[in-house]
C-alpha cells in the first residue's frame, strides 16, 4: 500500500476510497482480495519465517496465500503478459521502467474494473483466483516504481530490458519495500525476478485465453486504467508534499530510527515516508520527479495532461511555500492545495462514471478526512509530532 505522508491512508481521497473499496472484495476461493497482516491473528499457521537471504530474512511471510498463488501461477503469468501487450514496446512504448509502472497499475485496477464495468460485470465473490493472485503479488510493485520516480526520474525513462528488471528487484530489496513491519512479501527472489522479466523484458506470447475473455474490449479497460492511474499520481503528489510539510512543521524530528516507539520494525508506509523525505529534502529534486510522473501518468488517458500539469503546479506551489511555517501557515496553504487536488480527482472520477460507464465506484463524496471539529493538519500534527514537541495552533513547539 502506497502511503507517504504522516497521515494514514484515510487522510487521502484516492487511497482511502480505493482500499475501502477493495477490502470487501473476495475471489472464488473465498479469500479477500486485499490480504493484509491481520490474517496472522485469524490463522497463525498460515505464516512462517522467511527463508530468503535478503532484506526479508527472519520476517513472517503468508505461506498460505503464496500456496494459492502458485496453484494459478501459469494463468497469473499470462495475465501479466496480457496487460503488458496493451502497451506494445514496438508501438511507441519503450520497454522501460516507466512503462512497467503503467502496466503494474493495470493489475491493481483490473479487479475493480471487472466488478464495476457496465457490461458483463462480475459479482463479488466471483473474481477468478488468477485475477486476485496477480493483484496480490503486484500490489506493492507500483510503490517501488513511485519511489524510483523520486529517486531518479531519468533512470525511469532510460533503463530498459534485463538491466531494468535487475534494478527493480535490487531497488525493492535495498529500500526494504518488500517488508512491512514484521511481515514481508512471500515470493522467492526467483519468482520476483520472473515477474520483473515479464513486466520489463519479454512477456509471454499472447493467445485467445481466459484473460481475453475477461477483457473483451482492451481499449476500454486501458482508458479506465489510465484515468485511475491519473488519480493515483495526483494522490502521490499530495501525500509526498504533505509529508514534506509535516516534517517542516515538526522541525525535522519525525525521521527517527528503524523501529517504532514499541521496538517493532517500522511499517511500510512509515519507511516509505522517510524515503520521500530523504529524497525531497533538496528543492531541486521536486520538479523533475513531478513533471516526469505527470507526463507518464497522462499517456493512457488522453485529455488528462492539463489536469495533471495543474496538480503538479499546485504541488510545487505548496512545497515552495514558507520554509519555516507555523501550523497556521500550513493550514492555510493546505486548504488551497487540498481544494485544487480534490477538484482534479473529482474531474477524473467523473470521466470514469460518465464517459466509460464504470458505475458505483467511489461514490463517496471526494474529500479528505478530517477529525470532528478539527482541521486535518492540526490533527496530524497532534498525532505524529514527537513527544514533548507537540505543535500548537499559534506556531511550532
Backbone torsions as a table, in degrees:
resi	resn	phi	psi	omega
1	UNK	NA	129.3	-173.8
2	UNK	-89.9	105.4	-179.9
3	UNK	-138.2	126.8	-175.6
4	UNK	-116.5	-37.2	-174.0
5	UNK	-71.1	164.0	173.0
6	UNK	-58.9	-22.9	177.5
7	UNK	-66.1	155.0	170.7
8	UNK	-80.9	172.1	-175.6
9	UNK	-55.4	-31.4	-175.4
10	UNK	-76.3	5.8	171.7
11	UNK	-92.5	6.6	-180.0
12	UNK	-129.0	135.7	-171.6
13	UNK	-64.6	-37.6	-177.2
14	UNK	-80.5	-54.0	-175.1
15	UNK	-63.9	-37.4	177.8
16	UNK	-58.2	-53.2	-175.8
17	UNK	-67.9	-36.7	-178.8
18	UNK	-64.8	-49.6	-174.8
19	UNK	-76.2	-26.3	169.5
20	UNK	-64.3	-41.7	-179.0
21	UNK	-61.2	-50.8	-173.2
22	UNK	-78.4	-16.6	-177.1
23	UNK	-63.9	-23.6	-179.8
24	UNK	-94.5	0.4	-177.1
25	UNK	-84.8	143.0	175.9
26	UNK	-134.1	152.9	179.1
27	UNK	-95.4	-175.6	-175.7
28	UNK	-68.2	-16.2	175.9
29	UNK	-87.3	-1.0	180.0
30	UNK	82.9	5.6	-178.8
31	UNK	-89.6	146.1	178.4
32	UNK	-66.7	143.6	178.4
33	UNK	-61.8	-44.1	-177.1
34	UNK	-103.4	86.9	-179.5
35	UNK	-83.1	118.2	-177.9
36	UNK	-117.8	-176.2	-167.7
37	UNK	-64.0	-21.5	-177.1
38	UNK	-65.9	-11.8	176.6
39	UNK	-61.1	-23.2	178.6
40	UNK	-61.9	-34.2	179.6
41	UNK	-73.2	-30.2	-179.8
42	UNK	-77.5	-35.5	-174.7
43	UNK	-153.9	84.7	-176.9
44	UNK	-61.2	-26.5	-178.6
45	UNK	-68.6	-15.4	179.3
46	UNK	-72.5	-14.2	-174.9
47	UNK	-109.1	148.4	173.8
48	UNK	-145.7	165.1	179.9
49	UNK	-67.6	137.3	-179.7
50	UNK	-67.4	126.8	-178.5
51	UNK	-92.1	-0.7	-172.8
52	UNK	-84.8	138.5	-176.4
53	UNK	-90.2	66.0	176.4
54	UNK	-141.6	-155.8	-175.4
55	UNK	-63.8	-13.9	-177.4
56	UNK	-92.3	-7.2	-171.7
57	UNK	-54.7	128.9	177.7
58	UNK	89.2	-9.8	177.3
59	UNK	-84.0	176.5	178.3
60	UNK	-95.4	138.1	174.8
61	UNK	-121.2	147.1	-179.4
62	UNK	-82.1	88.8	-176.0
63	UNK	-68.3	-31.8	179.9
64	UNK	-63.4	-46.5	178.3
65	UNK	-64.4	-40.0	179.9
66	UNK	-62.8	-40.0	-179.7
67	UNK	-60.9	-42.3	178.5
68	UNK	-64.1	-43.5	-179.2
69	UNK	-61.7	-41.3	-177.5
70	UNK	-66.3	-26.5	176.6
71	UNK	-65.6	-26.9	-179.5
72	UNK	-106.9	17.4	-167.4
73	UNK	-58.6	-43.2	-179.7
74	UNK	-60.5	-43.9	178.7
75	UNK	-66.5	-36.0	179.2
76	UNK	-65.0	-43.8	177.9
77	UNK	-60.3	-42.4	179.2
78	UNK	-67.5	-31.9	177.3
79	UNK	-65.1	-46.2	178.6
80	UNK	-62.8	-38.9	178.2
81	UNK	-66.0	-35.7	177.2
82	UNK	-60.2	-47.3	-179.7
83	UNK	-67.8	-37.5	178.6
84	UNK	-62.1	-34.2	-179.1
85	UNK	-69.1	-16.9	177.1
86	UNK	-70.5	-17.6	176.9
87	UNK	-124.3	70.4	-175.2
88	UNK	-61.5	131.5	-176.5
89	UNK	-69.9	-16.8	177.9
90	UNK	-92.8	11.5	-180.0
91	UNK	-125.8	40.7	176.0
92	UNK	87.8	12.1	178.2
93	UNK	-117.5	90.8	-178.0
94	UNK	-54.6	138.4	-178.2
95	UNK	-77.4	64.2	-177.5
96	UNK	-114.5	-175.9	-178.0
97	UNK	-65.5	-33.4	179.1
98	UNK	-63.4	-42.2	175.6
99	UNK	-64.0	-40.4	178.3
100	UNK	-60.3	-36.7	177.6
101	UNK	-61.8	-44.1	-179.7
102	UNK	-63.7	-41.3	-180.0
103	UNK	-67.3	-40.8	-178.8
104	UNK	-62.2	-34.8	178.2
105	UNK	-71.8	-28.3	174.4
106	UNK	-59.2	-42.1	-179.1
107	UNK	-66.5	-29.2	179.0
108	UNK	-71.9	-35.9	-174.5
109	UNK	-95.1	-10.1	-176.1
110	UNK	-59.1	-46.9	-179.6
111	UNK	-62.8	-36.9	179.3
112	UNK	-62.5	-41.5	178.8
113	UNK	-62.6	-46.4	-178.7
114	UNK	-61.0	-35.1	-176.6
115	UNK	-83.2	-18.6	-171.6
116	UNK	-125.3	-1.6	178.2
117	UNK	-67.7	158.3	-175.2
118	UNK	-69.8	-42.2	-176.1
119	UNK	-101.7	135.1	172.0
120	UNK	55.5	42.9	179.1
121	UNK	-72.1	149.9	178.6
122	UNK	-85.8	139.4	171.8
123	UNK	-72.1	151.1	174.0
124	UNK	-59.7	139.7	-176.0
125	UNK	92.2	-5.3	-179.3
126	UNK	-118.7	18.7	174.2
127	UNK	-71.5	124.7	179.4
128	UNK	-56.9	145.1	-177.8
129	UNK	-65.6	-23.3	175.6
130	UNK	-67.7	-36.0	178.7
131	UNK	-70.9	-45.9	180.0
132	UNK	-66.7	-35.5	179.1
133	UNK	-65.2	-42.6	177.7
134	UNK	-64.7	-40.2	176.9
135	UNK	-57.3	-45.9	-174.9
136	UNK	-66.9	-43.9	-175.5
137	UNK	-76.4	-20.5	-176.8
138	UNK	-100.0	-6.2	-168.6
139	UNK	-59.8	-36.4	-179.4
140	UNK	-94.7	0.3	177.7
141	UNK	-66.7	-45.4	175.6
142	UNK	-56.6	-35.9	177.5
143	UNK	-58.4	-43.5	179.6
144	UNK	-61.1	-44.3	176.7
145	UNK	-62.6	-40.5	178.7
146	UNK	-53.1	-47.8	-178.2
147	UNK	-67.0	-31.7	175.8
148	UNK	-63.5	-39.4	178.1
149	UNK	-56.9	-43.4	-179.5
150	UNK	-71.0	-33.9	-175.1
151	UNK	-76.5	-44.6	-174.3
152	UNK	-161.9	84.0	-178.2
153	UNK	-62.2	-26.0	178.7
154	UNK	-65.2	-44.4	178.9
155	UNK	-60.3	-34.7	-179.6
156	UNK	-58.4	-31.4	-175.9
157	UNK	-101.0	-13.5	-173.1
158	UNK	-110.2	-28.9	-176.4
159	UNK	-81.3	130.3	-175.9
160	UNK	-134.6	170.5	170.6
161	UNK	60.4	-143.5	-177.0
162	UNK	-60.5	-34.7	177.8
163	UNK	-62.0	-41.7	179.1
164	UNK	-65.2	-40.5	179.9
165	UNK	-63.0	-44.1	178.5
166	UNK	-66.3	-39.4	-180.0
167	UNK	-61.8	-40.2	-179.8
168	UNK	-59.5	-50.0	-179.2
169	UNK	-66.1	-45.9	-178.0
170	UNK	-62.2	-40.5	179.6
171	UNK	-64.3	-45.3	179.9
172	UNK	-61.8	-39.1	-179.0
173	UNK	-70.8	-45.0	-176.5
174	UNK	-69.6	-31.8	179.9
175	UNK	-93.3	5.4	179.3
176	UNK	54.1	34.4	174.2
177	UNK	-63.9	-24.1	-176.9
178	UNK	-76.6	-5.3	-174.9
179	UNK	-116.6	138.9	175.7
180	UNK	-133.1	96.5	-175.9
181	UNK	64.7	-124.8	179.2
182	UNK	-93.8	5.9	179.1
183	UNK	-110.2	160.1	-178.0
184	UNK	-151.0	163.5	172.5
185	UNK	-56.2	136.2	-173.3
186	UNK	-88.8	-12.3	-174.4
187	UNK	-71.7	143.8	177.4
188	UNK	-71.1	160.5	175.3
189	UNK	-54.9	-36.9	178.5
190	UNK	-65.7	-43.5	179.5
191	UNK	-61.6	-44.6	178.8
192	UNK	-62.7	-40.7	178.3
193	UNK	-63.9	-39.5	178.2
194	UNK	-62.6	-42.3	178.6
195	UNK	-63.8	-43.8	179.7
196	UNK	-60.2	-39.0	179.8
197	UNK	-69.2	-39.8	176.7
198	UNK	-63.0	-36.2	-176.7
199	UNK	-76.5	-36.1	-167.6
200	UNK	-119.8	-14.2	-174.0
201	UNK	-118.7	-70.2	-173.8
202	UNK	-145.8	98.9	175.0
203	UNK	-66.7	161.4	178.7
204	UNK	-67.5	152.7	175.9
205	UNK	-58.4	143.5	-178.5
206	UNK	-78.8	148.4	174.4
207	UNK	-140.8	176.2	-178.9
208	UNK	-91.4	61.8	-175.3
209	UNK	-99.5	-159.2	-173.1
210	UNK	-63.9	-33.3	-177.6
211	UNK	-67.5	-35.7	175.8
212	UNK	-67.3	-35.5	178.4
213	UNK	-68.3	-36.9	179.6
214	UNK	-72.6	-30.4	-177.3
215	UNK	-124.2	70.5	-175.3
216	UNK	-69.8	-17.1	178.1
217	UNK	-120.6	78.7	-176.5
218	UNK	-57.8	-34.4	180.0
219	UNK	-63.6	-39.4	178.8
220	UNK	-64.3	-44.9	178.4
221	UNK	-63.8	-39.5	-179.1
222	UNK	-62.3	-38.9	177.9
223	UNK	-67.0	-40.3	176.4
224	UNK	-60.5	-49.2	-179.0
225	UNK	-62.4	-35.9	178.6
226	UNK	-63.7	-41.8	178.7
227	UNK	-69.1	-36.3	176.0
228	UNK	-68.2	-39.5	178.0
229	UNK	-61.7	-39.1	178.2
230	UNK	-62.6	-41.7	176.7
231	UNK	-63.3	-42.7	178.9
232	UNK	-58.2	-45.6	-178.6
233	UNK	-63.6	-42.3	179.5
234	UNK	-62.2	-40.2	177.6
235	UNK	-66.9	-34.5	174.1
236	UNK	-60.5	-45.1	176.3
237	UNK	-55.4	-50.5	-173.4
238	UNK	-62.0	-50.5	-174.6
239	UNK	-68.2	-38.0	178.6
240	UNK	-63.4	-44.9	-179.3
241	UNK	-66.7	-38.8	179.4
242	UNK	-65.6	-35.1	176.8
243	UNK	-60.4	-43.8	179.2
244	UNK	-64.1	-43.9	-179.3
245	UNK	-62.4	-42.3	-179.0
246	UNK	-68.7	-32.3	177.4
247	UNK	-66.5	-40.7	175.5
248	UNK	-61.6	-44.7	-175.8
249	UNK	-60.2	-37.5	-177.3
250	UNK	-99.0	21.2	170.9
251	UNK	57.9	39.8	174.2
252	UNK	68.7	22.5	-175.0
253	UNK	-107.0	14.2	-178.8
254	UNK	-95.5	-3.2	176.5
255	UNK	-101.3	100.2	-177.8
256	UNK	-105.0	-142.4	-177.8
257	UNK	-83.5	-164.6	-175.7
258	UNK	-86.4	-0.4	-179.7
259	UNK	-128.5	157.7	177.5
260	UNK	-81.7	-175.9	-174.5
261	UNK	-73.0	-4.4	175.7
262	UNK	-103.7	7.5	178.5
263	UNK	81.9	7.6	179.5
264	UNK	-88.0	148.4	174.2
265	UNK	-57.0	147.8	-176.0
266	UNK	-64.7	143.5	173.5
267	UNK	-66.5	157.7	-175.8
268	UNK	-57.9	-44.6	-175.8
269	UNK	-62.6	-34.1	-178.2
270	UNK	-72.5	-40.1	176.6
271	UNK	-64.6	-39.0	-180.0
272	UNK	-68.1	-37.3	176.9
273	UNK	-60.0	-42.9	-179.5
274	UNK	-67.6	-33.5	175.7
275	UNK	-62.6	-45.1	178.0
276	UNK	-57.2	-47.8	-177.8
277	UNK	-62.3	-38.3	-178.9
278	UNK	-66.9	-33.3	-179.8
279	UNK	-84.0	-31.3	-174.4
280	UNK	-101.1	15.8	174.8
281	UNK	-70.0	-21.8	177.6
282	UNK	-102.2	122.2	-176.0
283	UNK	-58.8	-29.6	-177.6
284	UNK	-64.5	-16.9	-179.1
285	UNK	-86.3	-13.5	-172.7
286	UNK	-67.0	-59.1	-170.7
287	UNK	-64.6	-42.6	179.9
288	UNK	-56.8	-43.5	-179.3
289	UNK	-67.1	-45.0	-178.1
290	UNK	-64.3	-43.9	-178.3
291	UNK	-69.0	-38.1	177.0
292	UNK	-61.8	-49.1	-179.4
293	UNK	-66.6	-39.5	177.8
294	UNK	-56.2	-46.0	-178.1
295	UNK	-67.5	-47.9	-175.5
296	UNK	-66.9	-38.6	-176.7
297	UNK	-69.3	-17.8	-177.5
298	UNK	-93.6	-4.2	-170.6
299	UNK	-70.2	-29.4	-177.7
300	UNK	-99.9	6.4	179.3
301	UNK	-138.4	81.6	-179.6
302	UNK	-53.1	137.5	-179.7
303	UNK	97.7	-6.8	-178.1
304	UNK	-95.2	-8.1	-175.8
305	UNK	-57.3	-43.6	-178.3
306	UNK	-66.2	-41.3	178.6
307	UNK	-62.3	-45.0	-178.5
308	UNK	-69.4	-36.0	176.2
309	UNK	-63.1	-39.9	177.3
310	UNK	-64.0	-40.1	178.2
311	UNK	-65.1	-39.4	177.5
312	UNK	-64.6	-40.7	177.6
313	UNK	-60.8	-44.9	178.6
314	UNK	-59.4	-41.6	-178.5
315	UNK	-65.3	-43.6	179.2
316	UNK	-64.8	-39.8	177.3
317	UNK	-60.7	-42.1	-179.9
318	UNK	-65.3	-45.2	-179.1
319	UNK	-65.6	-33.3	-175.6
320	UNK	-88.5	9.0	178.1
321	UNK	-68.3	-168.2	-177.9
322	UNK	-50.5	124.2	-176.2
323	UNK	-77.1	-13.1	177.8
324	UNK	-129.5	66.9	-171.1
325	UNK	-81.2	155.3	166.2
326	UNK	-89.2	173.9	175.4
327	UNK	-57.8	-42.5	-178.8
328	UNK	-61.2	-38.7	178.3
329	UNK	-61.0	-48.4	-177.0
330	UNK	-69.1	-37.2	178.3
331	UNK	-58.5	-46.6	-179.6
332	UNK	-65.1	-46.6	180.0
333	UNK	-65.9	-38.9	180.0
334	UNK	-62.9	-39.5	-178.0
335	UNK	-63.9	-38.5	176.6
336	UNK	-67.0	-46.3	179.5
337	UNK	-60.9	-48.3	-178.2
338	UNK	-58.4	-46.7	-178.0
339	UNK	-61.6	-44.4	-179.9
340	UNK	-65.1	-45.1	180.0
341	UNK	-64.2	-42.3	179.5
342	UNK	-60.8	-40.5	178.7
343	UNK	-63.6	-39.5	178.8
344	UNK	-64.4	-46.9	-179.5
345	UNK	-62.6	-41.4	-179.8
346	UNK	-62.5	-40.6	179.5
347	UNK	-64.7	-41.9	178.4
348	UNK	-65.6	-41.0	-180.0
349	UNK	-67.1	-36.2	177.8
350	UNK	-60.7	-39.7	177.7
351	UNK	-62.4	-39.4	179.2
352	UNK	-62.9	-43.4	-178.0
353	UNK	-73.9	-47.6	-169.8
354	UNK	-86.1	-37.5	-173.7
355	UNK	-96.6	-24.7	-178.6
356	UNK	-107.1	-12.5	179.0
357	UNK	68.6	26.8	174.0
358	UNK	-94.0	107.5	-165.0
359	UNK	-106.5	164.3	175.6
360	UNK	58.6	28.8	-178.7
361	UNK	-109.6	123.2	178.7
362	UNK	55.0	51.6	-175.4
363	UNK	-77.7	-9.6	174.0
364	UNK	-60.9	151.1	173.9
365	UNK	-58.9	139.3	-180.0
366	UNK	-77.2	106.7	176.7
367	UNK	-158.7	161.4	179.4
368	UNK	-94.1	138.6	-175.8
369	UNK	-62.4	139.8	171.2
370	UNK	-138.9	146.6	179.1
371	UNK	-72.8	150.3	-176.0
372	UNK	-54.9	124.3	175.4
373	UNK	72.5	16.4	-175.9
374	UNK	-140.0	159.3	175.6
375	UNK	-88.8	141.3	-175.0
376	UNK	-59.3	-36.0	180.0
377	UNK	-68.2	-41.2	177.6
378	UNK	-62.8	-40.2	178.9
379	UNK	-63.8	-42.1	178.3
380	UNK	-63.5	-40.3	-179.5
381	UNK	-60.7	-46.3	179.1
382	UNK	-63.0	-39.7	-173.0
383	UNK	-72.4	-34.0	-168.3
384	UNK	-116.5	-8.8	179.2
385	UNK	-64.7	142.1	177.9
386	UNK	-57.7	149.8	-180.0
387	UNK	-58.1	133.5	-179.0
388	UNK	84.6	-1.2	-179.5
389	UNK	-124.4	29.3	-177.9
390	UNK	-60.1	144.3	-177.5
391	UNK	-94.4	139.1	178.0
392	UNK	-102.2	167.7	179.9
393	UNK	-66.8	-25.3	-176.4
394	UNK	-79.7	-28.8	-177.5
395	UNK	174.3	-178.3	-178.2
396	UNK	-74.7	154.5	179.2
397	UNK	-67.7	NA	NA
